[in-house]
Amino acid sequence: MPDSEVEELDHKPRFIPTQLNIDHVNHGGTLFQGIQEIEAKHNAKKTPISEELVIFKVTLEEDEQADARGDYKKIFENNNLKINAIKKSNEAIVSSTPADFKEFTDKLNSYIDEKGRSQDFFQYIKSISKLDVADVQTKRLIEKKVHDQMLDMQVTLLPKLEKDVYEKMISYLLTEVKKVNGELGEDGLYYLSDNTPVLRILLPSSGVDIFTDQEIILKAEPSPFFDVSEKRNGHPIDISTLPLEVESDLGELPIVCILDNGIRFPENIENCIADRWVADGITDFTAEHGTKVASRAVFGDNLDEQVKSMKLNPRVRVIDAVIHDGISPLYEGTLVKRIQEAVKNIKVATTTFCLSFNDENPIEDYTVGNLAYEIDCLSREGINFALPTGNHKLWKVYDNLEHIADDSSSRLAAPAESFFGVTVGSITRDEHKRSMSRKRELSPFSRIGFGFSGSNKPDLVYPGGNIYRDEEKAFIAANSAAYVINNEGFLIQDFGTSYSAPLAAADIALLTQVVPNQDPLIARGLLMHHAQESEHLIENPEIFERMYGCGIGNYENAKDSYKDRATFIRKGSMSRLVKQRVRFWMPSTLSEHSKKGAPVSKVTVTCLSLSPVDKGMGSEYLRGYIDASFHMINSSGTAKTQNPKGKKGRKPWSHVHHFSQVFTVFNPGDWQIWLQLYTKPEIVEDIDYVLIVTIENLTQNDVDVHGAIENEAESRFQTLTEVQVGYEDIG
């Protein structure tokens, strides 16, 4: 869909304030009491930045948003209160100079004296309060400090402060650690992409409350560690003598980078490894998990069938990026540094990376994890990450998937909450009478969504194995196992979402090679757009979405348009102040079959945008999104909005809008997708997006949808020669 098919309309948003019916004097008195408590703590607990900054919390009324455009300006910007972080949508941690804090206090006195007629922005503030340890410590840290004598703790400092402030406070905090008999841990200091410092601290539990009672600490949590799934046993089959069979030159296959504990292929398939990169500090590695993950990416889910046929058919090659020795869990800070360095060195060779690591615990709705945030930052630079949802063991407790879905501990594990990473769950490949999962149903062990702050996760599902219980023993279902090659060169059975993610990574790499300009965002969008819905319908659509996301990923389905299914693609950008109406052509060859009550055409829409993210903003992590609205021409020739009910597939503040509509009676012509960008106050730049629209024939008639669009639209839409146009009679 070229620029010529886009109509732009100026958008001039207005903010209309409402007055609250409250006792302004009493309300002001409550706020003033909070001011006094802030001053008392600030004066009593001196730090190297006490003369530069006052840090405190501002909580608005429940229906207000701290970073909404109207509130942001009248409450914060106009009073020189810098929002450094947001805990909840109405709760901000702010910093101010002592002089600006005094002026803010003077305005509050005027508000009280004038009974709300002056400085009326205070009416929207519910409380002004000092920060204490309850604002800083996570639930898991509170639980651990009760049971553990020594704690390995990660401390994230308040974002958006100056470099010299951080330098002073890091030195101060390291001194404070020693006062409570603690020390800096290994890889004890690293910086996030927004320059926020993160410290790893080892200290006795008795010192946790003392140390974390600091204005500058945003979050204190048990140090996160990431690991791969444990080793499985099986009946090995030697594959070291099987030949590779490649349709063309092996060197022309696309590349996936496997971020893991190394790859050790036997000599006959060693050429499938395009290159190797080893992180600093690693001298030896097991290659136990990485080899298995790589074999899934290279050979796909039918590896067992290839072995039976006595020839191996690689789909992609891999780069072996060794970021883990495979011996012990890896601290998050170390993992972040190694991934950043790996991407920096490898992104020229490929933009597709697979990271099959997870935390052992489900995510919490406090903030996006540091690793997920860093993955999002790298994704915005044109990198695609395939990430597993993680595995749970609830299948040992429950007998059906819906009971598992009702248990909060089935929720996905970090870094799967990454907004822009492709999060992948597992489905079974085949039926097994003793498994709770049917064919192509969610695997019993696969973690599910939603993601952080209700975001849509997972994105896709792929086969990752099947398991069942028999007399309290666990077994892998052989007909639905995830077949992998181990580091000794044998084919074995395994299971886990670790082996679903590399299938998605391979599909993304294959698509990237054939889409216009080899654009990673278009490749990701096409794979999600053309995902196949699971046939296992669940009465509760929300549970279904939490299990399967957009559906089952399929490269063959995503890469082509067909005679009876045409796909429009647009890569664009837009600003908040200009709406876009994007036209696509509905052909008469479909509309002439219009018939009430009979499905004629299905239109699927996907809009994937890459807005800025801000880890310090809590639930308001995503700083913008594009709303996609569907507009068709009805049988009377009138333009009509035709969106799914209940905002299905079109949730506000979601970076992916993905929905479809079935039509029975309609007119041909220029149908439209209306796009509008919503952003937070600090976002001024244009936002990139990919818009994909597919028109599909649902009649029993032989309708050439693709050809009709080309003829009727008179070459308005360029045929993408990079994407094949296939037909039903071609295998």
C-alpha positions in Angstrom: 0.0 0.0 0.0 2.0 3.0 -1.3 1.9 6.6 0.1 -0.6 7.5 -2.7 -3.2 5.3 -1.0 -2.9 7.2 2.3 -5.0 10.1 3.2 -3.7 12.3 6.0 -5.9 14.4 8.3 -4.7 16.9 10.9 -5.6 16.0 14.5 -5.9 18.7 17.1 -6.6 17.1 20.5 -8.1 19.2 23.3 -8.0 18.8 27.0 -11.0 19.9 29.0 -10.4 19.9 32.8 -13.2 19.0 35.3 -13.6 20.6 38.7 -13.9 18.3 41.7 -16.5 18.8 44.4 -14.2 18.5 47.5 -13.4 20.4 50.7 -10.2 22.1 49.4 -9.0 23.3 52.8 -9.1 19.8 54.4 -7.7 18.3 51.3 -4.9 20.8 51.2 -4.1 20.1 54.9 -3.7 16.4 54.1 -1.3 17.2 51.3 0.7 19.6 53.5 1.1 16.9 56.1 2.8 14.8 53.5 5.0 17.7 52.5 6.2 18.0 56.2 7.0 14.3 56.3 9.0 14.5 53.1 11.0 17.5 54.5 11.6 15.7 57.9 13.0 12.6 56.2 15.1 14.6 53.7 16.7 16.6 56.5 17.3 13.7 58.7 18.8 11.3 56.1 21.6 13.3 54.4 23.2 12.0 51.2 25.6 13.5 48.7 22.7 14.8 46.6 20.5 16.2 49.4 21.4 19.7 48.4 20.6 19.0 44.8 17.4 16.9 44.8 14.3 16.1 46.7 12.7 12.8 45.7 9.1 11.9 46.7 5.9 10.3 45.6 2.8 12.0 44.1 -0.4 10.0 43.9 -3.4 11.3 41.9 -7.0 10.3 42.2 -7.8 6.8 41.0 -9.2 7.8 37.6 -6.3 10.1 36.8 -3.1 9.3 35.0 0.2 10.8 36.0 1.5 10.9 32.5 -1.7 11.9 30.7 -1.2 15.0 28.6 -3.4 17.3 30.7 -2.3 16.1 34.1 1.3 16.0 33.1 1.5 19.6 32.2 -0.6 21.2 34.9 0.7 19.1 37.8 4.2 18.2 36.9 5.8 20.2 34.1 4.4 23.5 35.2 5.9 22.9 38.7 9.3 21.6 37.6 8.5 18.2 39.1 10.3 15.6 36.9 8.5 12.3 36.7 11.4 9.8 37.1 9.2 6.7 37.4 5.6 5.5 37.6 4.5 2.8 40.0 0.8 2.6 39.0 -0.9 4.8 36.4 -1.8 7.4 39.0 1.3 7.1 41.1 4.5 8.9 40.2 8.0 9.2 41.8 9.3 12.7 41.1 12.4 14.7 41.7 12.7 18.4 42.3 15.4 20.9 43.3 15.0 22.1 46.9 14.1 25.6 45.5 11.4 24.2 43.2 10.1 22.0 46.1 9.8 25.1 48.3 7.9 26.9 45.5 5.6 23.9 45.1 5.0 24.1 48.9 4.2 27.8 48.6 1.6 27.1 45.9 0.0 24.5 48.2 -0.3 27.1 50.9 -2.0 29.5 48.4 -4.4 26.6 47.4 -5.4 26.2 51.1 -5.6 29.9 51.8 -7.8 30.6 48.7 -9.9 27.5 49.3 -9.1 25.9 46.0 -9.6 29.0 43.8 -5.9 29.3 43.3 -3.5 26.6 42.1 -6.5 24.3 41.5 -4.3 21.5 40.1 -3.9 20.3 43.7 -7.5 19.0 43.7 -6.4 16.2 41.4 -3.6 15.1 43.8 -4.7 12.4 46.3 -1.5 12.4 48.3 2.1 13.7 48.5 4.3 11.3 50.5 7.8 10.3 51.3 9.3 7.1 49.9 9.8 4.1 52.3 10.9 0.5 52.0 7.4 -0.7 51.1 7.7 1.3 47.9 11.0 -0.3 47.0 11.0 -3.9 48.1 9.2 -6.5 45.9 7.0 -9.2 47.3 9.6 -11.9 46.6 12.3 -9.9 48.5 10.0 -9.4 51.5 9.4 -13.2 51.6 13.0 -14.1 51.2 14.3 -11.8 53.9 12.1 -13.6 56.4 13.6 -17.1 55.5 17.1 -16.4 54.3 20.0 -15.2 56.4 22.0 -13.9 53.4 20.4 -12.3 50.4 21.6 -11.9 46.8 19.7 -8.7 45.9 19.4 -6.6 42.8 18.9 -2.9 43.2 17.7 -0.6 40.4 18.2 3.1 40.9 15.8 5.8 40.0 15.9 6.5 36.2 16.4 9.8 34.5 19.0 11.4 36.8 22.2 13.0 35.7 25.4 11.1 35.4 27.2 12.9 38.2 24.2 12.2 40.5 24.6 8.5 39.8 28.3 8.6 40.4 27.9 10.2 43.8 25.2 7.9 44.9 26.8 4.7 43.7 29.9 5.5 45.8 27.6 6.4 48.8 25.6 3.2 48.4 28.6 1.0 48.3 29.7 2.6 51.6 26.3 2.0 53.1 26.5 -1.7 52.0 29.6 -2.2 54.1 27.9 -0.6 57.1 25.4 -3.5 57.1 28.1 -6.1 56.5 27.3 -6.5 52.8 29.3 -6.4 49.6 29.0 -5.9 45.9 28.3 -9.1 44.0 30.0 -10.5 40.9 29.1 -8.3 37.8 27.8 -6.1 40.5 27.2 -2.9 38.5 25.7 -2.5 35.0 23.7 0.1 33.2 20.4 -0.3 31.3 20.0 1.3 27.8 18.5 4.4 29.4 21.7 4.7 31.5 20.0 3.6 34.7 22.5 1.9 37.1 21.7 -1.6 38.5 23.7 -3.0 41.4 24.0 -6.6 42.7 24.3 -6.6 46.4 25.1 -9.5 48.8 24.0 -8.7 52.4 22.5 -10.2 55.5 18.7 -10.1 55.7 18.9 -7.9 58.8 20.4 -5.1 56.7 17.9 -5.1 53.9 15.5 -2.6 55.4 18.3 -0.3 56.5 20.0 -0.3 53.1 16.9 0.0 50.9 15.6 3.0 52.8 17.0 5.4 50.2 15.2 7.9 48.1 17.2 7.0 45.0 16.3 3.3 45.0 13.5 2.4 42.6 13.3 -1.3 43.1 15.0 -3.9 45.3 14.4 -7.6 44.4 16.1 -11.0 44.7 18.8 -11.1 42.0 17.2 -12.7 38.9 19.0 -15.7 37.5 18.3 -17.4 34.1 18.9 -20.9 33.1 18.0 -23.5 30.5 15.7 -26.5 30.9 17.2 -29.6 32.6 18.6 -32.5 30.6 16.2 -35.2 29.6 16.8 -38.9 28.9 15.7 -40.8 25.8 16.6 -43.5 23.4 19.4 -42.0 21.3 19.8 -42.6 17.5 23.2 -41.8 15.9 22.8 -39.3 13.1 26.5 -38.7 12.5 26.5 -40.7 9.2 23.4 -39.1 7.6 24.0 -36.8 4.6 22.8 -33.2 4.3 20.4 -32.6 1.4 20.1 -28.9 0.4 18.0 -27.7 -2.6 20.6 -24.9 -3.3 23.9 -23.8 -1.8 24.0 -24.3 2.0 25.7 -20.9 2.2 22.6 -19.2 0.8 20.4 -20.3 3.7 19.3 -17.6 6.1 20.9 -17.4 9.5 19.6 -17.6 13.0 21.8 -16.6 16.0 21.4 -19.1 18.9 22.2 -17.3 22.2 22.9 -20.3 24.5 25.6 -22.5 26.0 27.2 -23.5 22.7 26.6 -25.8 19.8 28.4 -29.0 19.1 27.2 -30.7 15.9 28.8 -33.9 14.5 31.1 -33.4 11.5 28.4 -34.3 8.9 26.3 -31.3 9.8 29.0 -29.0 11.2 28.7 -26.7 8.1 25.3 -25.7 9.3 27.1 -23.5 11.9 27.9 -20.3 10.0 30.1 -18.8 12.7 30.9 -18.8 16.4 31.1 -16.0 19.0 32.1 -16.6 22.6 31.4 -14.0 25.3 34.3 -12.7 27.4 34.8 -14.7 30.6 33.8 -18.1 29.1 36.6 -20.5 28.7 34.7 -23.8 28.4 31.0 -24.7 27.8 28.8 -27.8 27.7 26.9 -27.1 24.5 24.2 -29.4 26.0 21.2 -27.1 25.6 22.4 -24.9 22.8 23.0 -27.9 20.5 19.4 -29.1 21.0 18.0 -25.6 20.4 20.1 -25.1 17.3 19.0 -28.5 15.9 15.3 -27.4 16.1 16.1 -24.1 14.2 18.2 -25.9 11.5 16.0 -28.9 10.9 12.6 -28.0 12.1 9.9 -30.1 13.9 10.1 -33.1 11.5 13.7 -34.0 12.4 12.6 -37.5 13.3 11.0 -38.0 9.9 14.2 -36.8 8.2 16.3 -39.3 10.2 13.9 -42.1 9.2 14.4 -41.1 5.5 18.2 -41.2 6.0 18.8 -37.6 4.9 18.8 -34.3 6.7 17.2 -31.1 5.2 18.4 -27.9 6.8 16.2 -24.9 6.6 18.6 -22.3 8.0 22.1 -22.0 9.3 23.0 -20.9 12.8 25.6 -18.6 14.4 26.7 -20.1 17.7 26.8 -17.2 20.3 28.1 -18.7 23.5 26.7 -16.6 26.4 26.5 -19.3 29.1 28.9 -22.1 30.2 25.9 -24.4 30.8 27.0 -25.2 34.3 25.2 -22.8 36.7 22.4 -20.2 36.4 23.4 -16.9 35.0 22.9 -13.6 36.8 20.7 -11.2 34.8 23.3 -8.4 34.7 25.8 -10.7 33.2 23.3 -12.0 30.7 22.3 -8.5 29.6 25.9 -7.5 29.0 26.6 -10.6 27.0 23.5 -10.3 24.8 24.2 -6.6 24.1 27.7 -7.5 23.0 26.6 -10.5 20.9 24.0 -8.4 19.0 26.5 -5.7 18.4 29.0 -8.1 16.9 26.5 -10.4 15.0 23.7 -8.1 13.7 25.5 -7.5 10.4 25.2 -11.2 9.6 21.6 -11.7 10.9 18.8 -9.8 12.6 17.2 -13.0 14.0 18.2 -14.2 17.4 16.8 -17.0 19.6 17.2 -16.8 23.3 15.8 -20.0 25.0 16.4 -18.9 28.6 13.8 -18.2 31.3 13.5 -17.3 34.9 12.0 -20.1 37.0 9.3 -17.9 38.4 6.3 -16.3 36.6 6.4 -12.5 36.0 4.8 -10.0 38.4 2.8 -6.9 37.5 5.3 -4.5 39.1 7.5 -3.6 36.2 9.0 -5.1 33.1 12.2 -7.0 33.9 15.6 -5.6 33.0 16.4 -8.3 30.5 13.0 -7.9 28.8 13.5 -4.2 28.6 16.9 -4.6 27.0 15.4 -7.0 24.4 12.8 -4.4 23.6 15.5 -1.7 23.2 17.4 -4.0 20.8 14.2 -4.9 19.0 13.5 -1.2 18.2 16.9 -1.2 16.4 15.7 -3.8 13.9 16.4 -7.1 15.8 13.9 -10.0 16.1 14.1 -12.1 19.2 12.3 -15.4 19.5 11.6 -16.1 23.2 10.0 -19.1 24.9 7.1 -18.5 27.4 8.9 -20.9 29.8 7.8 -24.2 31.4 5.8 -25.0 34.5 5.2 -28.2 36.4 1.5 -27.8 37.1 0.7 -30.7 34.8 1.8 -32.9 37.7 -1.0 -31.4 39.8 -3.9 -30.7 37.4 -5.7 -33.0 34.9 -6.8 -30.4 32.3 -5.5 -27.2 30.7 -8.3 -24.9 31.9 -7.5 -25.6 35.5 -3.8 -24.9 34.8 -4.8 -21.6 33.1 -6.7 -20.6 36.3 -3.5 -21.0 38.4 -1.6 -17.7 38.4 1.7 -19.6 38.6 1.2 -20.8 35.0 1.9 -17.3 33.8 4.9 -16.8 31.5 8.4 -16.3 32.9 10.9 -13.5 32.1 12.1 -12.4 29.6 8.9 -13.5 27.8 7.1 -10.3 28.9 9.2 -8.4 26.3 6.7 -6.4 24.3 8.6 -6.5 21.0 10.2 -10.0 21.3 8.2 -12.8 19.6 7.1 -14.8 22.6 6.4 -18.4 21.7 4.4 -21.1 23.6 4.3 -24.8 22.9 1.6 -27.0 21.3 1.6 -30.7 20.7 2.3 -32.2 17.3 0.1 -35.3 17.6 -2.5 -37.1 19.7 -1.7 -39.2 22.8 -4.5 -40.9 24.7 -2.9 -40.4 28.1 -2.0 -36.7 27.7 -4.3 -34.0 28.7 -3.5 -32.2 25.5 -5.0 -33.1 22.2 -3.3 -32.8 18.8 -2.2 -29.2 18.1 -3.4 -28.2 21.5 -1.4 -26.3 24.1 1.3 -28.5 25.6 0.7 -29.4 29.3 3.9 -27.7 30.4 3.6 -24.4 28.4 3.3 -21.2 30.3 0.7 -18.8 29.2 -0.2 -15.1 29.1 -1.2 -12.4 29.6 2.0 -10.5 29.6 3.0 -7.5 31.7 0.2 -5.1 32.5 -2.3 -7.2 30.5 -0.3 -7.1 27.2 -1.1 -9.8 24.6 1.2 -12.7 25.1 2.2 -15.2 23.8 2.5 -14.0 20.2 2.6 -17.4 18.6 2.7 -21.1 19.4 4.8 -23.9 17.8 5.3 -27.6 18.5 7.4 -28.2 21.5 6.6 -31.7 22.7 4.0 -33.5 24.8 4.1 -35.3 28.1 1.8 -37.4 30.2 1.5 -39.0 33.6 1.1 -42.7 34.3 1.1 -44.1 37.8 2.7 -40.8 39.0 5.6 -41.2 36.6 6.2 -38.7 33.8 6.7 -39.7 30.2 7.4 -37.9 26.9 4.9 -38.8 24.2 7.1 -40.3 21.5 4.7 -39.4 18.6 4.7 -35.8 19.7 8.1 -35.3 21.2 10.4 -32.4 20.4 13.1 -34.3 18.6 16.5 -32.8 19.0 20.2 -33.5 18.4 22.3 -33.6 21.5 25.9 -32.6 22.0 27.1 -36.2 21.3 25.4 -36.3 17.9 22.4 -38.4 18.8 18.7 -37.9 18.1 16.8 -37.8 21.3 13.3 -36.9 22.6 12.7 -33.8 24.7 10.1 -31.3 25.5 9.8 -27.6 26.4 9.1 -24.2 25.0 12.8 -23.9 24.5 12.3 -26.0 21.5 9.3 -24.1 20.2 11.1 -20.7 20.0 13.8 -21.8 17.5 11.1 -22.9 15.1 9.7 -19.4 15.2 13.2 -18.0 14.8 13.8 -20.0 11.7 10.5 -18.9 10.2 11.3 -15.3 10.9 14.7 -15.7 9.3 13.2 -17.3 6.2 10.6 -14.6 5.9 13.2 -11.8 6.4 15.1 -13.1 3.4 12.1 -12.8 1.0 10.2 -9.6 2.2 10.8 -6.2 0.8 14.1 -4.7 1.8 14.6 -7.8 4.1 12.7 -5.7 6.7 12.6 -7.5 10.1 9.4 -5.8 11.2 7.5 -6.9 8.0 8.8 -10.4 8.5 7.6 -10.5 12.2 4.3 -8.9 11.2 3.6 -11.4 8.4 4.3 -14.4 10.7 1.8 -13.1 13.3 -0.7 -11.9 10.7 -0.9 -15.3 9.0 -0.9 -17.4 12.1 -3.4 -20.2 12.0 -6.1 -20.4 14.6 -6.1 -23.5 16.8 -9.1 -25.7 16.2 -9.4 -26.3 19.9 -11.9 -23.6 20.7 -12.5 -22.6 24.3 -15.7 -21.0 25.5 -13.8 -18.2 27.2 -12.0 -16.2 24.5 -9.7 -14.6 27.0 -8.3 -17.9 28.1 -7.9 -18.9 24.5 -5.9 -15.8 23.7 -3.7 -16.3 26.8 -2.9 -19.8 25.5 -2.4 -19.3 21.8 -1.9 -15.6 21.1 -2.3 -14.9 17.4 -2.2 -18.7 16.7 0.1 -21.3 15.2 3.0 -19.9 13.3 3.6 -21.2 9.7 6.2 -19.9 7.3 4.6 -21.5 4.2 1.3 -19.8 5.1 2.9 -16.4 5.7 5.2 -16.0 2.7 2.7 -16.2 -0.2 -0.4 -14.6 -1.6 -2.7 -17.0 -3.3 -5.3 -16.8 -6.0 -8.1 -16.8 -3.4 -6.2 -14.8 -0.8 -4.5 -11.5 -1.4 -2.4 -9.6 1.1 -1.6 -5.9 1.2 1.5 -4.7 3.1 2.4 -1.2 4.1 5.5 -0.1 6.0 5.1 3.5 7.2 5.4 6.0 10.1 3.1 8.6 11.6 2.9 11.4 14.1 0.4 12.0 16.9 -1.0 15.1 15.1 -1.8 13.5 11.8 -4.2 10.7 11.3 -3.9 8.3 8.4 -6.6 6.6 6.4 -5.1 3.8 4.3 -7.0 2.5 1.3 -7.1 -1.1 0.0 -9.2 -2.5 -2.8 -12.1 -4.9 -2.2 -12.7 -6.6 -5.6 -16.1 -7.0 -7.3 -15.4 -10.6 -8.0 -16.1 -11.2 -4.3 -18.9 -8.7 -3.8 -20.9 -10.2 -6.6 -21.3 -13.3 -4.5 -22.8 -11.3 -1.6 -25.6 -13.1 0.1 -27.2 -12.6 3.4 -26.3 -15.2 6.0 -23.6 -16.7 3.8 -19.9 -15.9 4.6 -18.3 -14.5 1.5 -15.1 -12.8 2.5 -12.8 -12.7 5.5 -10.6 -9.6 6.0 -7.8 -9.9 8.5 -5.9 -6.8 9.8 -2.6 -6.5 11.7 -1.0 -3.3 12.7 2.4 -3.7 14.5 4.0 -0.6 15.8 7.4 0.1 17.5 6.8 2.8 20.1 9.3 3.9 22.6 9.3 2.1 26.0 10.3 3.3 29.4 11.1 0.8 32.1 10.7 3.3 34.9 7.1 4.0 34.0 5.7 0.9 35.5 2.3 -0.1 34.0 2.7 2.8 31.5 5.8 1.1 30.0 4.6 1.5 26.4 4.8 5.1 25.5 2.6 5.0 22.4 0.4 2.8 20.3 -1.4 3.0 16.9 -5.1 2.4 17.0 -6.3 0.6 13.8 -10.0 0.9 12.9 -11.8 -0.9 10.0 -14.1 0.9 7.6 -15.9 -1.0 4.8 -18.5 -0.2 2.1 -21.9 -1.8 2.9 -24.4 -3.0 0.3 -26.0 0.5 0.2 -22.6 2.0 -0.9 -22.2 3.7 2.5 -18.9 3.8 4.4 -19.4 2.0 7.7 -17.1 1.3 10.7 -16.9 -2.5 11.2 -14.7 -3.4 14.1 -15.0 -6.5 16.3 -17.2 -6.2 19.4 -15.6 -5.4 22.7 -12.3 -4.1 21.3 -11.3 -7.7 20.5 -7.9 -7.5 19.0 -7.8 -3.7 19.4 -7.0 -3.1 23.0 -5.9 0.4 23.9 -2.1 0.7 24.6 -1.3 -2.5 22.8 1.5 -2.3 20.2 -0.2 -5.1 18.2 -3.8 -4.7 16.8 -4.8 -8.0 15.2 -8.3 -8.8 14.3 -10.5 -10.2 11.5 -14.1 -9.8 10.3 -16.3 -12.0 8.1 -18.6 -10.3 5.5 -21.7 -11.5 3.8 -23.2 -8.5 2.0 -21.0 -5.6 0.8 -19.9 -3.4 -2.1 -16.5 -3.4 -3.8 -14.2 -0.4 -3.9 -11.8 1.5 -1.6 -12.1 0.1 1.9 -10.0 1.7 4.6 -8.0 1.2 7.7 -8.0 4.3 9.9 -4.8 4.8 11.9 -4.4 7.1 14.9 -1.3 7.4 17.0 -1.6 7.9 20.8 1.5 8.8 22.8 2.6 9.9 26.2 3.6 13.6 26.7 7.3 13.3 26.1 7.1 11.5 22.8 7.4 13.8 19.9 9.0 11.6 17.2 7.2 9.7 14.5 6.4 6.0 15.2 7.2 3.2 12.6 4.5 0.7 11.9 3.7 -2.2 9.6 0.1 -2.6 8.4 -1.0 -5.9 6.8 -4.5 -6.6 5.4 -5.6 -9.9 3.8 -8.8 -10.4 1.8 -9.8 -14.1 1.7 -12.5 -15.9 -0.4 -14.8 -17.9 1.8 -17.3 -18.9 -1.0 -17.2 -22.3 -2.6 -16.6 -20.5 -6.0 -13.4 -20.2 -7.9 -12.7 -16.5 -7.2 -9.4 -15.0 -8.4 -9.1 -12.4 -5.6 -5.5 -11.5 -6.3 -6.0 -11.1 -10.1 -9.1 -9.0 -9.7 -7.4 -6.6 -7.4 -4.6 -6.2 -10.0 -7.1 -5.6 -12.8 -9.7 -3.4 -11.0 -7.3 -1.2 -9.1 -5.4 -0.5 -12.3 -1.9 -0.9 -10.9 -2.4 1.3 -7.9 -0.8 -1.4 -5.7 2.6 -2.6 -6.6 3.0 -6.4 -6.7 5.8 -7.4 -4.4 7.9 -9.6 -6.5 9.9 -10.4 -3.4 6.9 -12.3 -2.1 5.7 -15.2 -4.2 2.2 -15.4 -5.5 1.1 -19.0 -5.4 -2.0 -20.9 -6.5 -3.9 -23.8 -5.1 -2.8 -26.2 -7.8 0.9 -25.6 -7.0 2.2 -28.0 -4.3 
